[in-house]
Amino acid sequence: MRRVLVTGANKGIGLALVEAILREHDDTFVWLGSRDRGRGEAARAGLLRAEPSWADRVAVLELDVASDASVAAAARTVAERHAGEPSPLHAVVSNAGIGIGMSDLRAVLEVNTLGVRRVCEAFLPLLRPAGGRIVNLTSASGPSFVSGCSPERQRFLVDPTITWPRLEAFLEECLALRGAAAFEAKGLGDGSPYGLSKACANAYTVLLAREHPGLRINACTPGFIETDLTRAYLESSGKTAQQLGMKPPAEGTRAPMFLLFGEPQGNGRYYGSDAQRSPLDRYRSPGSPPYTGEP
Ligand SMILES: NC(=O)c1ccc[n+]([C@@H]2O[C@H](COP(=O)([O-])OP(=O)(O)OC[C@H]3O[C@@H](n4cnc5c(N)ncnc54)[C@H](OP(=O)(O)O)[C@@H]3O)[C@@H](O)[C@H]2O)c1
């Protein structure tokens, strides 16, 4: 039985991913992560209405990625439930995310970057030691953010030797800046909190994969998907989702499903929504040739 934890799975891409895992791989069990137990149970009930036979294969795990205590309690729950088994989890998917259009950098980092780290650190000991997987849902906003930075900042954000203390110091530096002009003056583009948080989550993926070469640790974007995260943008655009090229949540599962069950080459890489490798420092359109450079 391959067990997979998906954070932020009560709706949107996370919920679509839980459904894809259950539907496409009979040998799986999914921990449906939700910061609110009620919303998680409602999502599970919806899945079981569609497919009652999944009842024994999906359970809700209360998990707020912004809280040390909540993440630690969730890891204890999983460890206790699978006590005595050599490897409780096949994979962890850090999908929980916030922040398109949000200006509060600290709040966005707490979920999109520090939350990813919190979850990875807490659940790493529960992963299958040889070949266990971590999939971090980042975003094309990460590489796009990097492309707007100065050459020096770009080198830092894609540095294959980056360490957590250096990345953490960078986050502290960013948190002390006020206003777009301050970010611009420091070579950090417009300082978009969402893009910055995702660029740093990609950098964290690189360093984590380097530190754990026996695991398969990668990041990906789901693509441009119609969910609550993108709803305000859609509504303010005056266009339809189709006109904007937005796709339904199920179509955002292609890259994470590949990283969960496929054969990605290398480690610590970032993939586009077409499940092809993409660079960390610029946007690659889905369907164009995969990136083959280093890092
Ligand atoms: N949609 C896109 O076009 C797009 C593009 C690129 C990347 N992404 C990334 O894909 C991931 C999923 O996004 P989505 O579009 O599916 O958004 P969504 O529909 O808004 O879902 C986000 C999920 O994250 C959860 N969440 C938020 N803060 C949390 C926290 N502190 N702890 C635990 N869970 C938390 C939400 O829970 P609540 O219901 O409790 O709020 C929800 O389940 C995100 O990481 C996002 O950045 C999305």
Ligand as a Chemical Component Dictionary entry (heavy atoms), coordinates in Angstrom:
data_LIG
# 
_chem_comp.id                   LIG 
_chem_comp.type                 NON-POLYMER 
_chem_comp.pdbx_formal_charge   0 
_chem_comp.three_letter_code    LIG 
# 
loop_
_chem_comp_atom.comp_id 
_chem_comp_atom.atom_id 
_chem_comp_atom.alt_atom_id 
_chem_comp_atom.type_symbol 
_chem_comp_atom.charge 
_chem_comp_atom.model_Cartn_x 
_chem_comp_atom.model_Cartn_y 
_chem_comp_atom.model_Cartn_z 
_chem_comp_atom.pdbx_ordinal 
LIG N1  N1  N 0  -4.554 27.796 -9.285  1  
LIG C1  C1  C 0  -3.480 28.081 -10.000 2  
LIG O1  O1  O 0  -3.568 28.597 -11.142 3  
LIG C2  C2  C 0  -2.122 27.794 -9.438  4  
LIG C3  C3  C 0  -1.023 28.118 -10.249 5  
LIG C4  C4  C 0  0.256  27.843 -9.752  6  
LIG C5  C5  C 0  0.422  27.261 -8.510  7  
LIG N2  N2  N 1  -0.672 26.970 -7.742  8  
LIG C6  C6  C 0  -0.432 26.372 -6.431  9  
LIG O2  O2  O 0  -1.202 25.205 -6.274  10 
LIG C7  C7  C 0  -1.514 24.991 -4.889  11 
LIG C8  C8  C 0  -3.001 24.764 -4.713  12 
LIG O3  O3  O 0  -3.675 25.960 -5.061  13 
LIG P1  P1  P 0  -5.205 26.027 -5.527  14 
LIG O4  O4  O 0  -5.226 26.816 -6.778  15 
LIG O5  O5  O -1 -5.821 24.692 -5.479  16 
LIG O6  O6  O 0  -5.790 26.975 -4.383  17 
LIG P2  P2  P 0  -7.098 26.859 -3.447  18 
LIG O7  O7  O 0  -8.240 26.283 -4.199  19 
LIG O8  O8  O 0  -7.224 28.206 -2.830  20 
LIG O9  O9  O 0  -6.655 25.787 -2.361  21 
LIG C9  C9  C 0  -5.636 26.069 -1.452  22 
LIG C10 C10 C 0  -5.639 25.019 -0.370  23 
LIG O10 O10 O 0  -4.592 25.360 0.558   24 
LIG C11 C11 C 0  -5.172 25.355 1.850   25 
LIG N3  N3  N 0  -4.442 26.187 2.806   26 
LIG C12 C12 C 0  -4.258 27.519 2.820   27 
LIG N4  N4  N 0  -3.556 27.888 3.903   28 
LIG C13 C13 C 0  -3.288 26.753 4.599   29 
LIG C14 C14 C 0  -2.609 26.448 5.791   30 
LIG N5  N5  N 0  -2.069 27.415 6.558   31 
LIG N6  N6  N 0  -2.507 25.161 6.190   32 
LIG C15 C15 C 0  -3.059 24.176 5.446   33 
LIG N7  N7  N 0  -3.754 24.393 4.320   34 
LIG C16 C16 C 0  -3.858 25.667 3.886   35 
LIG C17 C17 C 0  -6.593 25.798 1.656   36 
LIG O11 O11 O 0  -7.380 25.471 2.790   37 
LIG P3  P3  P 0  -8.680 26.333 3.241   38 
LIG O12 O12 O 0  -9.819 25.851 2.410   39 
LIG O13 O13 O 0  -8.799 25.994 4.678   40 
LIG O14 O14 O 0  -8.369 27.777 2.986   41 
LIG C18 C18 C 0  -6.942 24.984 0.416   42 
LIG O15 O15 O 0  -7.237 23.660 0.784   43 
LIG C19 C19 C 0  -0.982 26.237 -4.166  44 
LIG O16 O16 O 0  0.264  25.959 -3.592  45 
LIG C20 C20 C 0  -0.855 27.255 -5.282  46 
LIG O17 O17 O 0  0.101  28.257 -4.998  47 
LIG C21 C21 C 0  -1.937 27.224 -8.181  48 
# 
loop_
_chem_comp_bond.comp_id 
_chem_comp_bond.atom_id_1 
_chem_comp_bond.atom_id_2 
_chem_comp_bond.value_order 
_chem_comp_bond.pdbx_ordinal 
LIG N1  C1  SING 1  
LIG C1  O1  DOUB 2  
LIG C1  C2  SING 3  
LIG C2  C3  SING 4  
LIG C2  C21 DOUB 5  
LIG C3  C4  DOUB 6  
LIG C4  C5  SING 7  
LIG C5  N2  DOUB 8  
LIG N2  C6  SING 9  
LIG N2  C21 SING 10 
LIG C6  O2  SING 11 
LIG C6  C20 SING 12 
LIG O2  C7  SING 13 
LIG C7  C8  SING 14 
LIG C7  C19 SING 15 
LIG C8  O3  SING 16 
LIG O3  P1  SING 17 
LIG P1  O4  DOUB 18 
LIG P1  O5  SING 19 
LIG P1  O6  SING 20 
LIG O6  P2  SING 21 
LIG P2  O7  DOUB 22 
LIG P2  O8  SING 23 
LIG P2  O9  SING 24 
LIG O9  C9  SING 25 
LIG C9  C10 SING 26 
LIG C10 O10 SING 27 
LIG C10 C18 SING 28 
LIG O10 C11 SING 29 
LIG C11 N3  SING 30 
LIG C11 C17 SING 31 
LIG N3  C12 SING 32 
LIG N3  C16 SING 33 
LIG C12 N4  DOUB 34 
LIG N4  C13 SING 35 
LIG C13 C14 SING 36 
LIG C13 C16 DOUB 37 
LIG C14 N5  SING 38 
LIG C14 N6  DOUB 39 
LIG N6  C15 SING 40 
LIG C15 N7  DOUB 41 
LIG N7  C16 SING 42 
LIG C17 O11 SING 43 
LIG C17 C18 SING 44 
LIG O11 P3  SING 45 
LIG P3  O12 DOUB 46 
LIG P3  O13 SING 47 
LIG P3  O14 SING 48 
LIG C18 O15 SING 49 
LIG C19 O16 SING 50 
LIG C19 C20 SING 51 
LIG C20 O17 SING 52 
# 
